[in-house]
Amino acid sequence: MKGGAKAGAARREAIIRAAIDLFAKKGFHATSTAEVARLAGVSEGIVFYHFQTKEGILVHLLTSVLEDYIRDMARTVREAASGLEAVERYIDFHFRQLKANAKLLLLVVRDFPSSLATGKTPQARHVRAQAAAMHALVVECLRRGHQDGSVRPCPLEETAQILRGLLTGATRMKLLGLARDQELAEEVKAFCRRALLPTP
């Protein structure tokens, strides 16, 4: 990488780090691009050069964290010996990511723009595709469980939505400081085992 490209990459990375810190601390809407630029040690024009808008920074953060999450989660669940174990690995993986990337996931939980869920922009379509990929992985875990007998018969799509909703709710409670028990992974796994195990 040449000197100019290296300097540009370093400035972009500084902007990303500054945005993560400020968005997590103050919230996306309460943070200005001028504040991001000041903390990153660059001009506000450089922020706009790399990301066009403040929303562009947030979209970059959301899509990059989701890409890493999906790739690593797919590898984790596919190493499981059974469908039920894949669900349990998914839950463990999720809570490890929650601990390792608390600031970024707080942005997803607290500042996710509704326009990305319904909009027609390329960014919105990309985020929805990522959400669909996460859902498909959970469906795959359940389907494996049906095939190997570790998961009771259940509607795959609806059960996957319920499992994802359970994790989303637990994540929100944990990140927003609303959970009395901060170690929720074992309880969530136990709940899922009770719900998914075949009845004797």
Order of alpha helices (4+ residues) and beta strands (2+ residues): alpha-alpha-alpha-alpha-alpha-alpha-alpha-alpha-alpha-alpha
